[in-house]
């Protein structure tokens, strides 16, 4: 064997990071727990939304002494509930480095088949169209189906890299209130293994589901009109001759409606299938109680049986047969209800946002558009970086609000929740109808609704509003450097996510995805798309890059990163042909934006003019300006981040 002598620095262990980046800098004094049980953040609920928030805050630097997540369940979910992961959610998981298991284990749905009544005698139903399941441009061009409990376990396992305690389970919230006279104004009473405890916290997040105790204690309500459609849902290994059992399908037959959702392979080597089955009954518009249910609705739902659901599915799928192979994994009966809370934030008397609700606690809807788990986790993804910036003292206050950045959680996510409710009501009503029924539903109308809604359901077309939102700044058309309006295909627009493109890194030739330079580390990124004049030392590109490198130093260290792209240039070049700041500030984030994919064309940027975009910590574009307007980028960042 070889013989060698080795030497290692005593600080070597400190150079090995547990995550993609060190914790965010903290401008406020460090948190001191004291004798009374208190935390900076208390998260109630460890479903997908609560776990996503807890995982992100832990990655951003909160420790077990300052962050507590409780859940009444003894473990992660065992069966049932959500199973769909949309492309935008997969992109987020990729930025967290936890997408591999889902990519490898989940069923990938690439196509959507439409089945409708046939005019041919004896066929009853026929396939009328097969379309891509994912229409917008996306890094992941499929929807993944995998059990919610598996997703929860993936996040909780990763959480244990940062937290020794993880989730405090068998812990229920009893009551929560706000006391304005103390530093930790939120008082929560919890019960852990039968023992009651009082916990104080600066901020509390209710991720505790549709029957949220946090929402109730804060006097918030879900509002909206529910459609009293009743549906059965079944997870089973199917024995069938239906040819599209491994495609996502919408089946409208004379006997009713069924949605087929292919699911993952299980331990036996067989594949699960989920069936959503419409139970034909008179549809009533109901207000019901705060949960959206009336007594009549609950009574009717209680009469639904597994046998009845399976028979209805069998009748709707004739002339094909379908039956369970062995024991049914899980089944339930539910009603479609679209409700949203008017407020997602509760403030103290000083106007500081203190209590937040996320996920099903603030919006409920049907599961057939595959949104529940996804929108809930994206609520937390939106909130987490804003919360950690405020906790660490990184955000400025304003005359109008002491927490202007935190306030945008309400502005942005309530808008998305309302859009979800509106879309779900329309889609569910159409899906629960019959082709050619009295309301005039046609196959073409249903397909068109699916295609138009695909940008929203995939998460790729989500757009945050500009009105009363300091995080989204749009230009008028005359000064906008972006050409085109096909935002679903990647054209840059403030309020929309940055589309992934493949780039060639100058330093080492690595063919790399731009999303891999936007990991979920709560950093802002300045994306400079230099113009064709980059090699001219007195060019607009050089001046813009130099100006950016100068003002970044006025903000806390490591909070802002730079990514620089160049278009096809007229000659080869080396580092000394570029402004010195490119290698110093962005050596491993400097790319050819034309040789693999034409990033300039995809983003709508003229290579002869260039552009500068601010990418928020959640991957959304904050603003886009011309190269000669980088001063506006500094002003934008000053509204988001405290200067030194």
C-alpha positions, 0 to 999 in steps of 0.5 A: 500500500502507498505510504504518505505523509499528510497535513490538515489545517485545524480549521478543516472541519469548518470548511465543510458545509452542511448545506449549499451555503452558510446561514444568512448573516444576522444584524440583530443580537443573537437569540437567547432562550432564557428560562421561560420556554420561548422561540423565535418561530413556532410552526403548528403542523408538520404536513407538507406546508409546515415541513417545508417552512421548518426545513427552509428556516433550519437551512437558513440558520434557525436552530432548535433553540429558536425554532419549534415545529409541532404536530399532533400526529405520531408520524408522517402520513401513512395513506391517502390524501395528496399524491401529485407533485407539479413541475414548479414544485419539482424545480424547488425540490431540485434547488433544495437537493432533495428531488432525486428520490421523487424523480426516481420513485414517482410515476411520471405523467407525461400525457393526458388522455381524454375519453368521451362518449362514442357515436359508434354503437357498442363502443360507449366511450372512446379516446378523443385526444392525447395531449402533453400533461405539461404544456408550459416550458419547464425543467421537469416536463412531467407531473410526478405522482407519489404518496404525500407521506413519502414526500413528508418523509423526504423533507423530514429526513433532510430536516434532521441534517440541521435539527437534532430534535426535528418535529415535536410529535404527539404535540397539539395546539390548545390555544393561541393569543397575542399579548402586545406588551412583551418581546415574545408576544404570541402565547401558545398553549400546547399539549405534549404527550398529555402534559400541557405547556405554555410557549412564547414566540415572536412569530407563529405559523399555522400550517395545521390544515383545513380545520386549523386551530390557529385560524379559529383562535385568530378569528379568521374564517374560510369564506366562499361558496361550495359546490356540493358535488360528492366524489369518491377516491380510491387507491388500488392496484387495478386489474383492467383492460382499459388501455390508458390505465398508465396515463392521466385520463379524464373520462366522461361517459353516459354513466358519469365521470372518472379521473384516472391518476397513475401512481408509483410502483409499490413493494410488490412490484405492482403499480398503484392507480388512483381513481376519482369517481363522481357520484351522480347526485343533484348539485346544491350550492351550499354555505354550510359551516366554517368548514364548508359543510352542511349537515345534509352534505355530511349525511349524504357523504356518510352513505358513500361506500367503497362498493358503490364507488367501485361500481360507479367507476366500472359503469363509467369505464364500460365497455372496459372492465376494472376491479381491484387486485387484492385489498384496496389501499385507501378510499374516501368520499369528499365534497368539492369546496372552494374557500379562502381566508380573507387574511393570511396574516394577523398583526399586533397593535404595533402593526407587526405581522405575528401570526401567519396561516399557510396551506389548507389553513387558508385555502381549500379546494378539490384535489383533481387539479393536483394543487393542494400539496403544491400550493401549500408548500409554495405558500411556505416557500414564499414566506420562509425567506421573508420571515428569516430576513425579518428575524435576522434584521436584514429588512428595512422598515417603512413609514407605512409598515414596520414589516413591509416585506413580510406583508407581501406574503398576504399580497402575493399568496392571497392573490394566488389562492383566489386564482386557485379557487376560481380555477378549481370551481370552473374546472370541477364544475366542468369535470363533474358535468357530462359531455353534451349535457344541458349546460352545453359542455363540449369536449373542446371546451373541456380540453381548452379549459385544461390547456388554459389552466395548465400554466397555473396548475403546473405552477409555471405560470404563477404571477405575483401582482405588482400593485402595492408590492415592493417586490415586483416592479414592472416598467412601462412598455417604452422602457422595458428592455424585454421583447415579447409577451410569451411569458409561459415560454420564458420571456422575463417578467417581474412577478414570474419565476425565472425559467431554467436554461442550459448554459456553458460555464466559461471557467471549466466548460461545465454544461450547467442549468441556471437553476443550479446557481439559484439554490434555496439559500435565501440569497438575492441574485443579480442576473446580468445579461451582458451585450455584444459589446462586453469585450470593449472596456468602455462599453455599457456592459463593462460599466454596468458590471462595474457599477453592480460590483460597487453597490453590492458591497453596501449590503450585508456580505453574501446576501447578494450573488451575481450571475453573468451571461454573455451572448455570442461574441465576435472572438474568443477571449480570456479573463483579462479581456473582461472587466476585473470584477467578473472573475472576482465576483462571478468566476463560477457563475459566468456563462456563455448564454448562446452555445447550448440554449439561446438564453437571450432569445428565451428570455426576450433580451436583445443581445445587442442591448442586454439587460439586468434582472433581480432574482428574488430568493424564491426564484421569482424575477423582481425587476428587469432593467436596461444595462444603463439603469443598474442604479434602479437595481440598487434602489430596489434592493434597498427596499428589500435589504438593509444597507450597512 
